Amino acid sequence: MDRLRDKMIPVTAILLGIVAIWYVGAYLMNAPFQRDLDRRAGETPTFSEFVAKTMTQPKPTLPAPHQVAVNFFENTFLRKVTSARSLVYHAWVTLSSTLAGFALGTALGIAIAVGIVHVATLDRSLMPWIIASQTIPILALAPMIIVVLAAIGVTGLIPKALISTYLSFFPVAVGMVKGLRSPDMLHLDLMRTYNASSAQVFWKLRVPASVPYLFASMKVAVAASLVGAIVGELPTGAVAGIGAKLLNGSYYSQTIDMFSALLAGSVVAVILVSLVGFAGRITERAMGRRPA
């Protein structure tokens, strides 16, 4: 309970601070338009009435937190999951490509890391290209992937999953390389003293040592995979998914819907990262790690 309280109090304090700044920002950004509306209507509201109006505009420049919360609640819990306005429906569409891309990215990252650790040529030749690949803006790369794959008849889930793979393999590869190289030299010398083969050193020493690094990098990878899936929905003209919800909101100036979709994406990200962290703790405990 003490550990939970120590974590919750700082997080709650920061959250309250963000909400307070958000309300101030909503007032400042919505006030000019509200003044123009009042001037045209010939109204002179009091300060409290004016503030209330800036927080209740149907299409505000910056929606207030309570507007986003109400919209999120309505579109999450009060609509059928098959409804085109349901955030659960849109989140599931995005989640499917996220999980596919995350699985591919994790497998690719682990394979690259194993090759880099065991083949010196790959370390010198492949790693610089892997790092350079992440300097390409995903917003520029995503439409290219969509167009090229569409030209050969590949559409739907696969292009979005590949974009997610592109973003998620890098942290896994880097973290796994660090983890596979983390065993102490004394431990490696001890394995050589026991005449252990390369495979035995890999499975009995390097892999167990790399598990904490792997799951830490997978937390980053799964969040990046979600971002990739959302970005992949933007140039496809998708009608479903969090990215499609954001795009439709921008077309019709539905800023409340846009922020609600962003909140839905954040909730999905928190759930995915928490699940990866939970799986990591279960795996480490099964491998004999003692709780701190």
C-alpha positions in Angstrom: 0.0 0.0 0.0 2.9 2.4 0.8 4.5 1.8 -2.6 1.1 2.3 -4.3 0.5 5.5 -2.4 4.0 6.7 -3.3 3.3 6.2 -7.0 -0.3 7.5 -7.0 0.3 10.8 -5.2 2.9 12.2 -7.6 0.9 11.0 -10.7 -2.3 12.5 -9.3 -0.6 15.8 -8.5 0.8 16.1 -12.0 -2.6 15.1 -13.5 -4.4 17.8 -11.5 -1.8 20.4 -12.6 -2.3 19.4 -16.3 -6.1 19.7 -15.9 -5.7 23.1 -14.3 -3.4 24.4 -17.1 -5.8 22.8 -19.7 -8.8 24.8 -18.3 -6.8 28.0 -18.4 -5.7 27.3 -22.0 -9.3 26.5 -22.9 -10.4 29.9 -21.6 -7.7 31.8 -23.3 -8.1 30.1 -26.7 -11.9 30.1 -26.7 -12.3 33.6 -25.4 -11.7 35.6 -28.6 -14.4 33.7 -30.5 -16.8 34.0 -27.6 -16.3 37.8 -27.4 -17.1 37.9 -31.1 -20.3 35.9 -30.6 -21.4 38.1 -27.7 -20.6 41.3 -29.7 -22.8 40.1 -32.6 -25.6 39.1 -30.3 -25.4 42.4 -28.4 -24.8 40.6 -25.1 -22.7 41.7 -22.1 -22.3 38.7 -19.9 -20.6 38.8 -16.5 -17.2 37.4 -16.1 -18.5 34.1 -14.6 -21.1 33.8 -17.4 -18.4 34.5 -20.0 -16.1 31.9 -18.6 -18.9 29.4 -18.6 -19.6 30.1 -22.2 -16.0 29.5 -23.2 -16.2 26.1 -21.6 -19.4 25.0 -23.3 -18.9 26.0 -27.0 -20.1 23.2 -29.4 -17.0 23.5 -31.5 -14.3 25.1 -29.3 -10.8 25.8 -30.4 -9.6 23.9 -27.3 -12.3 21.9 -25.6 -12.5 21.9 -21.8 -11.5 18.7 -20.0 -15.1 18.1 -18.8 -16.4 18.3 -22.5 -13.9 15.7 -23.5 -14.7 13.5 -20.5 -18.4 13.6 -21.3 -17.9 12.9 -24.9 -15.5 10.0 -24.1 -18.0 8.5 -21.6 -20.9 8.7 -24.0 -19.0 7.3 -27.0 -17.4 4.5 -24.9 -20.2 3.3 -22.5 -23.5 4.6 -23.9 -23.1 3.4 -27.5 -23.2 -0.1 -29.0 -19.7 -1.4 -29.9 -20.8 -1.9 -33.5 -21.7 1.8 -33.8 -19.6 3.9 -36.1 -19.4 6.5 -33.3 -18.3 4.0 -30.6 -14.8 4.6 -29.5 -14.6 1.0 -28.5 -15.2 0.0 -32.1 -12.6 2.5 -33.4 -10.1 1.4 -30.7 -10.5 -2.2 -31.7 -9.8 -1.5 -35.3 -6.6 0.3 -34.4 -5.7 -2.3 -31.8 -5.8 -5.1 -34.3 -3.1 -3.6 -36.5 -1.2 -2.5 -33.5 -0.9 -6.0 -32.1 0.0 -7.4 -35.5 2.7 -4.8 -36.0 4.0 -5.2 -32.4 4.3 -9.0 -32.8 6.2 -8.6 -36.1 8.3 -5.8 -34.8 9.2 -7.7 -31.6 10.2 -10.9 -33.6 12.2 -8.8 -36.1 13.9 -6.9 -33.4 14.9 -10.0 -31.5 16.2 -11.7 -34.7 18.3 -8.6 -35.6 19.7 -8.4 -32.0 20.7 -12.1 -32.0 22.4 -11.7 -35.3 24.2 -8.5 -34.2 25.5 -10.0 -31.0 26.8 -13.2 -32.6 28.0 -11.9 -36.0 30.5 -9.1 -35.8 30.0 -8.2 -39.4 26.3 -7.5 -38.8 27.2 -5.3 -35.8 29.4 -3.1 -38.0 27.3 -3.1 -41.1 23.6 -3.4 -40.0 23.4 -1.4 -36.8 24.2 2.0 -38.4 21.5 1.4 -41.0 19.0 0.5 -38.3 19.7 3.7 -36.5 19.6 5.7 -39.7 16.2 4.2 -40.6 14.6 5.9 -37.6 15.6 9.3 -38.8 13.0 9.1 -41.6 9.8 10.9 -40.5 7.0 8.3 -40.3 4.5 10.9 -41.7 6.6 10.9 -44.9 7.2 7.2 -45.0 3.6 6.0 -44.3 2.0 7.3 -47.5 4.8 5.7 -49.5 4.2 2.3 -47.9 0.4 2.6 -48.4 0.8 3.6 -52.1 3.4 0.9 -53.0 1.4 -1.9 -51.3 -1.9 -0.7 -52.8 -0.3 -0.9 -56.2 0.3 -4.6 -55.8 -3.2 -5.1 -54.3 -2.2 -5.2 -50.6 -4.6 -3.1 -48.5 -6.3 -3.2 -45.2 -4.6 -4.4 -42.1 -1.2 -5.3 -43.6 0.0 -1.8 -44.5 -0.9 -0.4 -41.1 0.8 -3.4 -39.4 4.0 -2.9 -41.4 4.1 0.8 -40.4 3.7 -0.3 -36.8 6.5 -2.9 -37.3 8.8 -0.2 -38.6 8.4 1.9 -35.5 8.4 -1.0 -33.0 11.3 -3.1 -34.1 14.0 -0.5 -33.3 13.6 -0.2 -29.5 13.3 -4.0 -29.3 16.5 -4.5 -31.3 18.5 -2.0 -29.3 17.2 -3.2 -26.0 17.8 -6.8 -26.8 21.4 -6.1 -28.0 22.0 -4.4 -24.7 20.5 -7.3 -22.8 22.3 -10.0 -24.6 25.6 -8.2 -24.0 24.8 -7.5 -20.3 26.3 -10.7 -18.7 29.4 -10.0 -16.7 32.7 -11.1 -18.2 33.3 -13.3 -15.1 30.1 -15.2 -15.9 31.1 -15.6 -19.5 34.6 -16.9 -18.4 32.9 -19.3 -16.0 30.8 -20.7 -18.8 33.9 -21.2 -20.9 35.5 -22.9 -17.9 32.6 -25.4 -17.9 33.2 -25.9 -21.6 29.8 -24.6 -22.5 28.9 -24.4 -26.1 27.8 -21.1 -27.8 24.2 -22.3 -27.7 24.4 -23.1 -24.0 25.9 -19.7 -23.3 23.1 -18.1 -25.3 20.2 -19.9 -23.7 21.5 -20.3 -20.1 23.2 -16.9 -19.7 22.5 -14.3 -22.3 18.8 -14.9 -22.7 18.0 -14.8 -19.0 20.1 -11.7 -18.6 18.3 -10.0 -21.5 14.7 -10.5 -20.2 14.5 -7.3 -18.2 15.9 -5.3 -21.1 13.6 -7.0 -23.5 10.4 -6.2 -21.6 11.5 -2.6 -20.9 12.1 -2.1 -24.7 8.8 -3.8 -25.5 6.9 -1.2 -23.4 8.4 1.4 -25.7 7.7 -0.7 -28.8 4.0 -1.3 -28.1 3.4 2.4 -27.6 5.3 3.1 -30.8 3.3 0.4 -32.6 0.1 2.1 -31.6 1.3 5.4 -32.9 2.3 3.7 -36.2 -1.2 2.2 -36.5 -2.9 5.5 -36.0 -0.5 7.3 -38.5 -1.1 4.4 -40.9 -4.8 5.1 -40.9 -4.4 8.8 -41.9 -3.4 8.5 -45.6 -5.6 5.4 -46.4 -8.9 7.2 -46.1 -9.9 4.7 -43.5 -13.5 4.9 -42.2 -12.7 3.2 -38.9 -9.9 3.5 -36.3 -8.6 6.1 -34.0 -6.7 7.7 -36.9 -9.9 7.9 -39.0 -11.7 9.4 -36.1 -9.1 12.1 -35.8 -9.1 12.8 -39.5 -12.9 13.1 -39.6 -12.9 15.4 -36.6 -10.4 17.7 -38.3 -12.5 17.8 -41.5 -15.6 19.0 -39.6 -13.9 21.0 -36.9 -15.2 18.5 -34.2 -12.4 19.3 -31.8 -14.2 17.5 -28.9 -14.4 14.3 -30.9 -10.7 14.7 -31.8 -9.6 15.1 -28.2 -11.9 12.2 -27.2 -10.2 10.0 -29.8 -6.8 11.0 -28.5 -7.9 10.1 -25.0 -9.1 6.7 -26.2 -5.7 6.2 -27.8 -4.0 7.1 -24.6 -6.1 4.7 -22.6 -5.3 1.9 -25.1 -1.6 2.7 -24.8 -1.7 2.6 -21.0 -3.5 -0.7 -21.1 -1.0 -2.2 -23.6 2.1 -0.9 -21.7 0.6 -2.2 -18.4 0.0 -5.7 -19.9 3.5 -5.8 -21.2 4.9 -4.8 -17.8 2.7 -7.4 -16.1 3.9 -10.1 -18.5 7.5 -9.0 -17.8 7.0 -9.3 -14.0 5.4 -12.8 -14.4 8.2 -14.0 -16.7 10.9 -12.7 -14.4 9.2 -14.2 -11.3 8.9 -17.6 -13.2 12.6 -17.4 -14.0 13.4 -17.1 -10.3 13.7 -13.4 -9.7 13.0 -12.4 -6.1 10.7 -9.4 -5.4 12.6 -6.3 -4.2 
